[in-house]
Amino acid sequence: MSTAADLTNLRVSRLPRPGFSIVPATSSALETTESHTSSKGEASSPTQPPPTTHPSHPWDRLAFSFSPPQPPLWAQEEDSLSQPLPPDAGSPEDVIRAIVIHAIEALLGHRPVGHLRHWLKADVYMALYRRVGLAHRIVGTAPRTRAPRVKSIRYTQPRARAVEAAVVIHDGTRIRAAAVRLEFHRKRWIAVALEIG
């Protein structure tokens, strides 16, 4: 059994060899390190300029597009979209109009994006949520103009519980086109794809 005196006499006979070599820091490296360190000595992330666009192609805060990847054909054939709609399903046209108008108002910063939570599928909602946050950080809230209004809606039903619509809408400044795909799930219409051009 080793005693405390024996342990104090122990010494390392061979130091482990590092797998790298130490190179003296250059002045440019020291300047870079100091630029990323705050006055309190805490590391800080480098400042980046805000995103810019070309004058001929300015950034459009209302441009939004999200469509889920297409499932395999066997999944499309075996899903429940071909079942007949219940009598109380309601008209999809009213839902289409509300979704497009509320999405534009949210992108303008005039409506909380949470108002669309129950009308959009989760991945569509998260994509719109990120886009609204990006628009707010870059350009802030848009000035108030005329309220968005739908000019026309044309839709088809490729299946009993699926609707694909093309919408012409005035966003308060100019005419835009939008596309929406609705599916009837859990006794209500929800948007599974949304695009605003």
Backbone as a printed PyTorch tensor [residue, N CA C, xyz], in Angstrom:
tensor([[[  0.8580,  -1.1940,   0.0000],
         [  0.0000,   0.0000,   0.0000],
         [  0.8850,   1.2310,   0.0000]],

        [[  0.6390,   2.2070,  -0.8690],
         [  1.4540,   3.4130,  -0.9930],
         [  1.0740,   4.4070,   0.0770]],

        [[  2.0810,   5.0220,   0.6580],
         [  1.8460,   6.0630,   1.6600],
         [  1.9100,   7.4140,   1.0040]],

        [[  1.5960,   8.4530,   1.8150],
         [  1.6330,   9.8130,   1.2770],
         [  3.0530,  10.2110,   0.9060]],

        [[  4.0460,   9.7270,   1.6950],
         [  5.4360,  10.0540,   1.3840],
         [  5.8620,   9.4420,   0.0640]],

        [[  5.4100,   8.1900,  -0.1900],
         [  5.7470,   7.5610,  -1.4670],
         [  5.1490,   8.3220,  -2.6380]],

        [[  3.9120,   8.8350,  -2.4560],
         [  3.2450,   9.5400,  -3.5510],
         [  3.9340,  10.8570,  -3.8780]],

        [[  4.5190,  11.5040,  -2.8410],
         [  5.1910,  12.7760,  -3.1030],
         [  6.4910,  12.5680,  -3.8540]],

        [[  7.0880,  11.3530,  -3.7450],
         [  8.3390,  11.0900,  -4.4310],
         [  8.1420,  10.6620,  -5.8750]],

        [[  6.8630,  10.4080,  -6.2430],
         [  6.6010,   9.9910,  -7.6150],
         [  6.7870,  11.1550,  -8.5630]],

        [[  7.2910,  10.8830,  -9.7190],
         [  7.4120,  11.9140, -10.7280],
         [  7.1280,  11.3130, -12.0960]],

        [[  6.7100,  12.1330, -12.9860],
         [  6.4240,  11.6750, -14.3400],
         [  7.7360,  11.5310, -15.0780]],

        [[  7.9930,  10.3230, -15.5550],
         [  9.2630,  10.0760, -16.2330],
         [  9.2510,  10.5630, -17.6660]],

        [[  8.0590,  10.6370, -18.2980],
         [  7.9910,  11.0310, -19.7030],
         [  6.7220,  11.8160, -19.9430]],

        [[  6.8550,  13.0190, -20.4410],
         [  5.6860,  13.8460, -20.7300],
         [  5.0390,  13.4080, -22.0360]],

        [[  3.7290,  13.4580, -22.1080],
         [  3.0700,  13.0980, -23.3760],
         [  3.4160,  14.1040, -24.4530]],

        [[  3.6360,  13.5890, -25.6620],
         [  4.0030,  14.4490, -26.7870],
         [  2.7420,  14.9710, -27.4680]],

        [[  2.6210,  16.2590, -27.5950],
         [  1.4130,  16.7870, -28.2650],
         [  1.4230,  16.4420, -29.7380]],

        [[  0.2200,  16.3500, -30.3110],
         [  0.0980,  16.0340, -31.7250],
         [  0.1030,  17.2600, -32.6110]],

        [[  0.4780,  18.4040, -32.0740],
         [  0.5190,  19.6230, -32.8670],
         [  1.7030,  20.4500, -32.4170]],

        [[  2.1110,  21.3830, -33.2380],
         [  3.2260,  22.2640, -32.9100],
         [  2.7020,  23.6520, -32.6110]],

        [[  3.4000,  24.3710, -31.7550],
         [  2.9930,  25.7100, -31.3570],
         [  3.7060,  26.7160, -32.2450]],

        [[  2.9030,  27.5850, -32.8760],
         [  3.4430,  28.6000, -33.7770],
         [  3.1690,  29.9550, -33.1710]],

        [[  4.1720,  30.8380, -33.0990],
         [  3.9190,  32.1830, -32.5470],
         [  2.8540,  32.9100, -33.3420]],

        [[  1.9890,  33.6260, -32.6230],
         [  0.9060,  34.3590, -33.2740],
         [  1.4490,  35.5690, -33.9830]],

        [[  0.9070,  35.8550, -35.1610],
         [  1.2990,  37.0360, -35.9150],
         [  0.4990,  38.2420, -35.4460]],

        [[  0.9350,  39.4050, -35.8410],
         [  0.2410,  40.6300, -35.4280],
         [ -1.1660,  40.6940, -35.9980]],

        [[ -1.3490,  40.1940, -37.2520],
         [ -2.6920,  40.2250, -37.8520],
         [ -3.6470,  39.3170, -37.1070]],

        [[ -3.1370,  38.1650, -36.6360],
         [ -4.0000,  37.2560, -35.8790],
         [ -4.4000,  37.8720, -34.5580]],

        [[ -3.4510,  38.5960, -33.9020],
         [ -3.7770,  39.2460, -32.6460],
         [ -4.8110,  40.3350, -32.8530]],

        [[ -4.6990,  41.0950, -33.9530],
         [ -5.6810,  42.1390, -34.2290],
         [ -7.0590,  41.5480, -34.4630]],

        [[ -7.1260,  40.4000, -35.1720],
         [ -8.4180,  39.7460, -35.4150],
         [ -9.0350,  39.2760, -34.1110]],

        [[ -8.1950,  38.7140, -33.2280],
         [ -8.6990,  38.2310, -31.9470],
         [ -9.2130,  39.3810, -31.1110]],

        [[ -8.4760,  40.5170, -31.1110],
         [ -8.9130,  41.6450, -30.3140],
         [-10.1970,  42.2450, -30.8460]],

        [[-10.3970,  42.1900, -32.1800],
         [-11.6130,  42.7620, -32.7530],
         [-12.8420,  41.9750, -32.3840]],

        [[-12.6950,  40.6810, -32.0600],
         [-13.8300,  39.8480, -31.6820],
         [-13.9800,  39.7470, -30.1840]],

        [[-13.2700,  40.5660, -29.4040],
         [-13.3500,  40.5370, -27.9570],
         [-13.8650,  41.8740, -27.4790]],

        [[-14.8370,  41.8610, -26.6130],
         [-15.4120,  43.0940, -26.1180],
         [-14.4950,  43.7290, -25.0970]],

        [[-14.8860,  44.9260, -24.6180],
         [-14.0640,  45.6340, -23.6470],
         [-13.9820,  44.8960, -22.3280]],

        [[-14.9450,  44.0430, -22.0110],
         [-14.9250,  43.2720, -20.7810],
         [-14.1540,  41.9810, -20.9200]],

        [[-13.5740,  41.7490, -22.0840],
         [-12.8080,  40.5300, -22.2780],
         [-13.6270,  39.3550, -22.7280]],

        [[-14.9330,  39.5770, -23.0170],
         [-15.7970,  38.4890, -23.4340],
         [-15.7940,  38.4090, -24.9510]],

        [[-15.8180,  37.1770, -25.4560],
         [-15.8220,  36.9870, -26.9030],
         [-17.1460,  37.4470, -27.4690]],

        [[-17.1010,  38.1050, -28.5990],
         [-18.3100,  38.5790, -29.2630],
         [-18.2560,  38.1820, -30.7150]],

        [[-19.4210,  38.0030, -31.3150],
         [-19.4920,  37.5970, -32.7100],
         [-19.1700,  38.7840, -33.6020]],

        [[-18.5270,  38.5450, -34.7610],
         [-18.1960,  39.6560, -35.6530],
         [-19.4570,  40.2980, -36.2010]],

        [[-19.4250,  41.6130, -36.3230],
         [-20.5840,  42.3210, -36.8490],
         [-20.6520,  42.1390, -38.3500]],

        [[-21.8620,  41.8800, -38.8500],
         [-22.0730,  41.6800, -40.2720],
         [-23.0410,  42.7270, -40.7790]],

        [[-22.8090,  43.2660, -41.9620],
         [-23.7350,  44.2650, -42.4910],
         [-25.0730,  43.6250, -42.8240]],

        [[-26.1480,  44.3950, -42.7720],
         [-27.4570,  43.8300, -43.1330],
         [-27.4810,  43.4240, -44.5920]],

        [[-28.3330,  42.4670, -44.9560],
         [-28.3950,  42.0310, -46.3520],
         [-28.8300,  43.1640, -47.2680]],

        [[-28.2540,  43.2140, -48.4360],
         [-28.5960,  44.2350, -49.4150],
         [-29.0230,  43.5600, -50.7100]],

        [[-29.7660,  44.2780, -51.5110],
         [-30.2110,  43.7630, -52.7990],
         [-29.8560,  44.7630, -53.8750]],

        [[-29.9100,  44.3130, -55.1050],
         [-29.5990,  45.1910, -56.2280],
         [-30.7600,  46.1600, -56.4340]],

        [[-30.4810,  47.4030, -56.7990],
         [-31.5860,  48.3630, -56.9950],
         [-32.6270,  47.9020, -58.0040]],

        [[-32.1930,  47.1510, -59.0240],
         [-33.1600,  46.6910, -60.0170],
         [-33.9890,  45.5140, -59.5130]],

        [[-33.5440,  44.8690, -58.4350],
         [-34.2820,  43.7500, -57.8410],
         [-34.3410,  43.9490, -56.3290]],

        [[-35.1260,  44.8960, -55.8480],
         [-35.1940,  45.1300, -54.4000],
         [-35.8170,  43.9480, -53.6820]],

        [[-35.4900,  43.8330, -52.4120],
         [-36.0050,  42.7290, -51.6000],
         [-37.4990,  42.8940, -51.3840]],

        [[-38.2530,  41.8550, -51.6730],
         [-39.7060,  41.8880, -51.5710],
         [-40.1190,  41.1930, -50.2850]],

        [[-40.6160,  41.9520, -49.3420],
         [-40.9690,  41.3870, -48.0470],
         [-42.1920,  40.4680, -48.1280]],

        [[-43.0190,  40.6350, -49.1370],
         [-44.2310,  39.8240, -49.2370],
         [-44.0280,  38.5390, -50.0370]],

        [[-42.8960,  38.3820, -50.6930],
         [-42.6560,  37.1590, -51.4630],
         [-42.4380,  36.0020, -50.4980]],

        [[-43.2480,  34.9710, -50.6330],
         [-43.1800,  33.8190, -49.7320],
         [-43.5700,  32.5830, -50.5140]],

        [[-42.8760,  31.4800, -50.2440],
         [-43.1870,  30.2290, -50.9220],
         [-42.8120,  29.0610, -50.0320]],

        [[-43.7550,  28.1670, -49.8230],
         [-43.4720,  26.9170, -49.1270],
         [-44.4050,  25.8470, -49.6550]],

        [[-43.8070,  24.7400, -50.0800],
         [-44.5820,  23.5700, -50.4920],
         [-43.8630,  22.3390, -49.9750]],

        [[-44.5770,  21.3980, -49.3800],
         [-43.9320,  20.2100, -48.8240],
         [-43.4440,  19.2890, -49.9310]],

        [[-42.4580,  18.4520, -49.6430],
         [-42.0280,  17.4680, -50.6460],
         [-43.1530,  16.4910, -50.9520]],

        [[-43.2020,  16.0610, -52.1970],
         [-44.2720,  15.1590, -52.6170],
         [-44.0700,  13.7720, -52.0050]],

        [[-45.1070,  13.1970, -51.3880],
         [-44.9890,  11.8270, -50.8830],
         [-44.9790,  10.8260, -52.0250]],

        [[-44.5460,   9.6100, -51.7790],
         [-44.5800,   8.6050, -52.8440],
         [-45.9950,   8.3070, -53.3080]],

        [[-46.1060,   7.7570, -54.5090],
         [-47.4260,   7.5370, -55.0970],
         [-48.2930,   6.6150, -54.2560]],

        [[-47.6670,   5.5960, -53.6510],
         [-48.4960,   4.6780, -52.8640],
         [-49.1070,   5.3840, -51.6620]],

        [[-48.3960,   6.3650, -51.1090],
         [-48.9490,   7.1020, -49.9790],
         [-50.0760,   8.0170, -50.4380]],

        [[-49.9410,   8.6010, -51.6390],
         [-51.0120,   9.4540, -52.1460],
         [-52.2780,   8.6440, -52.4090]],

        [[-52.1410,   7.4060, -52.8370],
         [-53.3130,   6.6050, -53.1770],
         [-54.0060,   6.0510, -51.9420]],

        [[-53.2910,   5.8910, -50.8560],
         [-53.8700,   5.2670, -49.6810],
         [-54.2720,   6.2740, -48.6030]],

        [[-54.0930,   7.5680, -48.8620],
         [-54.4500,   8.5400, -47.8340],
         [-55.9640,   8.7150, -47.7960]],

        [[-56.3990,   9.6080, -46.9330],
         [-57.8410,   9.7860, -46.7170],
         [-58.4180,  10.9530, -47.5030]],

        [[-57.6560,  11.5180, -48.4490],
         [-58.1550,  12.6830, -49.1690],
         [-59.2550,  12.3470, -50.1600]],

        [[-59.3940,  11.0840, -50.4910],
         [-60.4260,  10.7040, -51.4510],
         [-61.7730,  10.4280, -50.7980]],

        [[-61.8280,  10.4480, -49.4880],
         [-63.1060,  10.2250, -48.8120],
         [-64.0210,  11.4220, -49.0150]],

        [[-65.3210,  11.2070, -49.0720],
         [-66.2440,  12.3290, -49.3000],
         [-66.2220,  13.3150, -48.1360]],

        [[-66.4690,  14.5760, -48.4720],
         [-66.4970,  15.6100, -47.4480],
         [-67.7470,  15.4810, -46.5840]],

        [[-67.6510,  15.8290, -45.3060],
         [-68.8570,  15.8530, -44.4770],
         [-69.7590,  17.0080, -44.8710]],

        [[-71.0210,  16.9430, -44.5570],
         [-71.9540,  18.0200, -44.9790],
         [-71.6060,  19.3790, -44.3950]],

        [[-70.9750,  19.4150, -43.2320],
         [-70.6840,  20.6890, -42.5780],
         [-69.2480,  21.1630, -42.8460]],

        [[-68.6430,  20.7140, -43.9410],
         [-67.2520,  21.0820, -44.2260],
         [-67.0990,  22.5740, -44.5020]],

        [[-68.1100,  23.1800, -45.0960],
         [-68.0160,  24.6040, -45.4060],
         [-67.2900,  24.8390, -46.7220]],

        [[-67.4150,  26.0570, -47.2250],
         [-66.7960,  26.4060, -48.4960],
         [-65.3100,  26.6750, -48.3100]],

        [[-64.4480,  26.0710, -49.1340],
         [-63.0090,  26.3670, -49.0180],
         [-62.6510,  27.7720, -49.4830]],

        [[-63.5390,  28.4070, -50.2630],
         [-63.2240,  29.7370, -50.7910],
         [-63.0560,  30.7560, -49.6760]],

        [[-63.8890,  30.6730, -48.6340],
         [-63.7620,  31.6120, -47.5140],
         [-62.4420,  31.4010, -46.7720]],

        [[-62.0390,  30.1720, -46.6270],
         [-60.7730,  29.8760, -45.9460],
         [-59.5950,  30.3690, -46.7790]],

        [[-59.6550,  30.1560, -48.0850],
         [-58.5850,  30.6250, -48.9730],
         [-58.4310,  32.1370, -48.8670]],

        [[-59.5500,  32.8440, -48.9260],
         [-59.5070,  34.3100, -48.8580],
         [-58.9030,  34.7740, -47.5270]],

        [[-59.3220,  34.1780, -46.4360],
         [-58.8290,  34.5970, -45.1240],
         [-57.3380,  34.3030, -44.9700]],

        [[-56.8890,  33.1370, -45.4350],
         [-55.4740,  32.7710, -45.2810],
         [-54.5770,  33.7300, -46.0510]],

        [[-54.9260,  34.0200, -47.2990],
         [-54.0710,  34.8890, -48.1170],
         [-54.0410,  36.3070, -47.5530]],

        [[-55.1840,  36.8440, -47.1830],
         [-55.2260,  38.2060, -46.6380],
         [-54.4470,  38.2830, -45.3300]],

        [[-54.6620,  37.3380, -44.4320],
         [-53.9860,  37.3720, -43.1310],
         [-52.4830,  37.1380, -43.2790]],

        [[-52.0730,  36.3070, -44.2420],
         [-50.6420,  36.0900, -44.4610],
         [-49.9640,  37.3700, -44.9400]],

        [[-50.6030,  38.1050, -45.8440],
         [-50.0360,  39.3640, -46.3240],
         [-49.9860,  40.3890, -45.1880]],

        [[-51.0310,  40.4560, -44.3940],
         [-51.0190,  41.3880, -43.2620],
         [-49.9200,  41.0390, -42.2670]],

        [[-49.6660,  39.7510, -42.0590],
         [-48.5910,  39.3450, -41.1540],
         [-47.2270,  39.7030, -41.7330]],

        [[-47.0290,  39.4920, -43.0340],
         [-45.7570,  39.8400, -43.6650],
         [-45.5130,  41.3430, -43.6620]],

        [[-46.5780,  42.1410, -43.6940],
         [-46.4410,  43.5860, -43.6080],
         [-46.1790,  44.0640, -42.1870]],

        [[-46.3950,  43.1860, -41.2090],
         [-46.2260,  43.5770, -39.8170],
         [-47.4710,  44.1690, -39.2010]],

        [[-48.6300,  44.0040, -39.8600],
         [-49.8860,  44.5810, -39.3780],
         [-50.7520,  43.5750, -38.6270]],

        [[-50.3290,  42.3150, -38.5580],
         [-51.1150,  41.2920, -37.8720],
         [-50.1470,  40.2770, -37.2520]],

        [[-50.4040,  39.8280, -36.0320],
         [-49.5560,  38.7700, -35.4580],
         [-49.6700,  37.4910, -36.2810]],

        [[-48.5330,  36.8830, -36.5650],
         [-48.5560,  35.6660, -37.3810],
         [-49.2520,  34.5350, -36.6420]],

        [[-49.3540,  34.6170, -35.3350],
         [-50.0520,  33.5840, -34.5630],
         [-51.5180,  33.4470, -34.9120]],

        [[-52.1060,  34.4640, -35.5430],
         [-53.5050,  34.3660, -35.9500],
         [-53.7180,  33.2880, -37.0080]],

        [[-52.6330,  32.8650, -37.6810],
         [-52.7400,  31.8500, -38.7370],
         [-52.3930,  30.4560, -38.2410]],

        [[-52.1320,  30.3180, -36.9680],
         [-51.6430,  29.0390, -36.4510],
         [-52.6010,  27.8880, -36.7350]],

        [[-53.8960,  28.1200, -36.6030],
         [-54.8730,  27.0390, -36.7580],
         [-55.3020,  26.8310, -38.2120]],

        [[-54.8260,  27.6710, -39.1240],
         [-55.1930,  27.5310, -40.5260],
         [-54.0700,  26.9710, -41.3720]],

        [[-52.8730,  26.8780, -40.8180],
         [-51.7210,  26.3950, -41.5710],
         [-51.1730,  25.1220, -40.9460]],

        [[-50.6770,  24.2280, -41.8050],
         [-49.9650,  23.0690, -41.3050],
         [-48.7000,  23.5400, -40.5960]],

        [[-48.1780,  22.7270, -39.6680],
         [-47.0930,  23.1730, -38.8030],
         [-45.8690,  23.6520, -39.5860]],

        [[-45.4510,  22.9240, -40.6230],
         [-44.2520,  23.3380, -41.3610],
         [-44.4940,  24.6020, -42.1740]],

        [[-45.7170,  24.7920, -42.6800],
         [-46.0350,  26.0300, -43.3960],
         [-46.0240,  27.2050, -42.4240]],

        [[-46.5970,  26.9890, -41.2470],
         [-46.6320,  28.0530, -40.2410],
         [-45.2280,  28.4630, -39.8200]],

        [[-44.3410,  27.4920, -39.5800],
         [-42.9800,  27.8230, -39.1510],
         [-42.2130,  28.5740, -40.2400]],

        [[-42.4140,  28.1870, -41.5030],
         [-41.7560,  28.9060, -42.5950],
         [-42.2570,  30.3430, -42.6730]],

        [[-43.5600,  30.5450, -42.5290],
         [-44.1120,  31.9030, -42.5490],
         [-43.6460,  32.6870, -41.3280]],

        [[-43.5810,  32.0390, -40.1850],
         [-43.1200,  32.6910, -38.9500],
         [-41.6950,  33.2240, -39.1140]],

        [[-40.8110,  32.4070, -39.7160],
         [-39.4330,  32.8490, -39.9340],
         [-39.3730,  34.0080, -40.9370]],

        [[-40.1870,  33.9410, -41.9790],
         [-40.1890,  35.0040, -42.9870],
         [-40.7000,  36.3180, -42.3960]],

        [[-41.7230,  36.2560, -41.5680],
         [-42.2490,  37.4620, -40.9270],
         [-41.1850,  38.0740, -40.0150]],

        [[-40.4900,  37.2300, -39.2510],
         [-39.4410,  37.7360, -38.3790],
         [-38.3000,  38.3700, -39.1640]],

        [[-37.9350,  37.7600, -40.2970],
         [-36.8800,  38.3240, -41.1330],
         [-37.2850,  39.6830, -41.6780]],

        [[-38.5250,  39.7980, -42.1650],
         [-38.9990,  41.0750, -42.7000],
         [-38.9990,  42.1520, -41.6240]],

        [[-39.3830,  41.7880, -40.4190],
         [-39.4280,  42.7750, -39.3350],
         [-38.0260,  43.2450, -38.9620]],

        [[-37.0560,  42.3050, -38.9550],
         [-35.6900,  42.6930, -38.5890],
         [-35.0250,  43.5530, -39.6640]],

        [[-35.3460,  43.3190, -40.9300],
         [-34.6710,  44.0300, -42.0120],
         [-35.3130,  45.3950, -42.2810]],

        [[-36.6230,  45.4310, -42.4260],
         [-37.2840,  46.6750, -42.8450],
         [-38.3290,  47.1670, -41.8550]],

        [[-38.5610,  46.4390, -40.7690],
         [-39.5340,  46.8880, -39.7900],
         [-40.9630,  46.7430, -40.2880]],

        [[-41.8680,  47.4350, -39.6220],
         [-43.2790,  47.3850, -39.9930],
         [-43.5280,  48.2730, -41.2060]],

        [[-44.2940,  47.7480, -42.1490],
         [-44.5990,  48.5200, -43.3560],
         [-45.5730,  49.6490, -43.0300]],

        [[-45.4820,  50.7710, -43.7430],
         [-46.4530,  51.8530, -43.5160],
         [-47.8590,  51.3970, -43.8890]],

        [[-48.8240,  51.9750, -43.2110],
         [-50.2160,  51.6180, -43.4580],
         [-50.6810,  52.1340, -44.8090]],

        [[-51.3260,  51.2560, -45.5680],
         [-51.9440,  51.6240, -46.8360],
         [-53.3590,  51.0460, -46.8360]],

        [[-53.9300,  50.9040, -48.0080],
         [-55.2480,  50.2760, -48.0930],
         [-55.1540,  48.8150, -47.6790]],

        [[-56.2050,  48.3110, -47.0860],
         [-56.2140,  46.9190, -46.6110],
         [-56.1530,  45.9640, -47.8040]],

        [[-55.4500,  44.8340, -47.6650],
         [-55.4130,  43.8470, -48.7650],
         [-56.8170,  43.3440, -49.0840]],

        [[-57.0650,  43.1080, -50.3630],
         [-58.3880,  42.6170, -50.7710],
         [-58.2130,  41.6570, -51.9420]],

        [[-58.9650,  40.6050, -51.9130],
         [-58.9050,  39.5810, -52.9500],
         [-59.7250,  40.0320, -54.1510]],

        [[-59.1130,  39.9360, -55.3330],
         [-59.7940,  40.3120, -56.5670],
         [-60.5240,  39.1170, -57.1850]],

        [[-59.8800,  37.9270, -57.1500],
         [-60.5200,  36.7410, -57.7200],
         [-59.8880,  35.4850, -57.1350]],

        [[-60.6640,  34.4190, -57.1140],
         [-60.2170,  33.1080, -56.6460],
         [-60.7040,  32.0640, -57.6470]],

        [[-59.7980,  31.2470, -58.1140],
         [-60.1450,  30.0980, -58.9570],
         [-59.5290,  28.8600, -58.3310]],

        [[-60.3500,  27.8310, -58.1380],
         [-59.8130,  26.6260, -57.5070],
         [-60.4000,  25.3740, -58.1390]],

        [[-59.6500,  24.3220, -58.0010],
         [-60.0780,  22.9930, -58.4480],
         [-59.9510,  22.0300, -57.2710]],

        [[-60.6330,  20.9010, -57.3900],
         [-60.5630,  19.8680, -56.3580],
         [-60.0190,  18.5880, -56.9790]],

        [[-58.6990,  18.3760, -56.9250],
         [-58.1480,  17.1320, -57.4720],
         [-58.6130,  15.8960, -56.7090]],

        [[-59.0040,  16.0940, -55.4620],
         [-59.6080,  15.0290, -54.6550],
         [-60.7260,  15.6340, -53.8300]],

        [[-61.5230,  14.7720, -53.2460],
         [-62.6860,  15.2580, -52.5120],
         [-62.2810,  16.1620, -51.3540]],

        [[-61.1530,  15.8590, -50.7170],
         [-60.7150,  16.6260, -49.5460],
         [-59.4590,  17.4450, -49.8290]],

        [[-59.2050,  17.7950, -51.0600],
         [-58.0500,  18.6170, -51.4180],
         [-58.4800,  19.6920, -52.4070]],

        [[-58.0110,  20.9050, -52.1960],
         [-58.3490,  22.0500, -53.0380],
         [-57.0610,  22.7800, -53.3940]],

        [[-56.8960,  23.1110, -54.6600],
         [-55.7610,  23.9060, -55.1250],
         [-56.3140,  25.1690, -55.7580]],

        [[-55.8350,  26.3270, -55.2580],
         [-56.4320,  27.6010, -55.6610],
         [-55.3810,  28.5620, -56.1740]],

        [[-55.7890,  29.3760, -57.1400],
         [-55.0000,  30.5100, -57.6280],
         [-55.7590,  31.7760, -57.2590]],

        [[-55.0540,  32.7170, -56.6330],
         [-55.6880,  33.9100, -56.0750],
         [-55.0200,  35.1500, -56.6620]],

        [[-55.8260,  36.1200, -57.0380],
         [-55.3340,  37.4480, -57.4230],
         [-55.7370,  38.3950, -56.3070]],

        [[-54.7370,  39.0970, -55.7340],
         [-54.9950,  39.9330, -54.5620],
         [-54.2540,  41.2570, -54.7080]],

        [[-54.8670,  42.3070, -54.2060],
         [-54.2200,  43.6150, -54.1350],
         [-53.7220,  43.7970, -52.7060]],

        [[-52.4100,  43.9940, -52.5510],
         [-51.8270,  44.0560, -51.2140],
         [-51.8700,  45.4410, -50.5910]],

        [[-52.5580,  46.3880, -51.2350],
         [-52.5950,  47.7560, -50.7650],
         [-51.7030,  48.6580, -51.5840]],

        [[-50.7540,  48.0520, -52.3240],
         [-49.8490,  48.8180, -53.1680],
         [-49.9100,  48.3610, -54.6150]],

        [[-49.9410,  47.0350, -54.8250],
         [-49.9750,  46.5150, -56.1910],
         [-50.6740,  45.1650, -56.2110]],

        [[-50.9320,  44.6770, -57.4230],
         [-51.5910,  43.3990, -57.6240],
         [-50.5600,  42.2770, -57.4880]],

        [[-50.9500,  41.2100, -56.8230],
         [-50.0880,  40.0380, -56.6550],
         [-50.8890,  38.7740, -56.9760]],

        [[-50.1340,  37.6950, -57.1790],
         [-50.7340,  36.3770, -57.3710],
         [-50.3320,  35.4930, -56.1970]],

        [[-51.2190,  34.6050, -55.8140],
         [-50.9530,  33.6670, -54.7230],
         [-51.5100,  32.3030, -55.1010]],

        [[-50.9180,  31.2800, -54.5230],
         [-51.3800,  29.9000, -54.7350],
         [-51.4740,  29.2190, -53.3780]],

        [[-52.5430,  28.4590, -53.1980],
         [-52.7980,  27.7850, -51.9230],
         [-53.2850,  26.3740, -52.2030]],

        [[-52.8260,  25.4390, -51.4020],
         [-53.3950,  24.0960, -51.4130],
         [-53.9680,  23.8160, -50.0320]],

        [[-55.2570,  23.5000, -50.0010],
         [-55.9510,  23.1570, -48.7660],
         [-56.2460,  21.6670, -48.7310]],

        [[-56.2080,  21.1230, -47.5340],
         [-56.6380,  19.7420, -47.3130],
         [-57.5370,  19.7140, -46.0840]],

        [[-58.5270,  18.8530, -46.1530],
         [-59.5000,  18.7690, -45.0590],
         [-59.0460,  17.6980, -44.0800]],

        [[-58.6160,  18.1370, -42.8900],
         [-58.1500,  17.2300, -41.8430],
         [-58.7870,  17.6350, -40.5260]],

        [[-59.2040,  16.6350, -39.7710],
         [-59.7400,  16.8670, -38.4180],
         [-60.8490,  17.9200, -38.4190]],

        [[-61.7740,  17.7590, -39.3420],
         [-62.9920,  18.5550, -39.4130],
         [-62.7600,  20.0160, -39.7860]],

        [[-61.6380,  20.3140, -40.4590],
         [-61.4030,  21.6980, -40.8850],
         [-60.4350,  21.7210, -42.0610]],

        [[-60.4930,  22.8130, -42.8210],
         [-59.5550,  23.0350, -43.9210],
         [-58.2750,  23.6490, -43.3650]],

        [[-57.1320,  23.1270, -43.7970],
         [-55.8400,  23.7110, -43.4350],
         [-54.9770,  23.8180, -44.6880]],

        [[-54.1090,  24.8170, -44.7240],
         [-53.2210,  25.0430, -45.8660],
         [-51.9510,  24.2070, -45.6740]],

        [[-51.6520,  23.3810, -46.6620],
         [-50.4380,  22.5660, -46.6220],
         [-49.3640,  23.1200, -47.5580]],

        [[-49.7190,  24.1080, -48.3800],
         [-48.7600,  24.7790, -49.2620],
         [-49.2780,  26.1920, -49.5060]],

        [[-48.3420,  27.1470, -49.5330],
         [-48.7180,  28.5480, -49.7220],
         [-47.6050,  29.2680, -50.4640]],

        [[-47.9900,  30.0360, -51.4680],
         [-47.0250,  30.8420, -52.2250],
         [-47.6390,  32.1910, -52.5450]],

        [[-46.8680,  33.2420, -52.2980],
         [-47.2850,  34.6040, -52.6160],
         [-46.2040,  35.2190, -53.4730]],

        [[-46.5570,  35.6690, -54.6600],
         [-45.5730,  36.2210, -55.5870],
         [-45.6110,  37.7210, -55.6910]]])
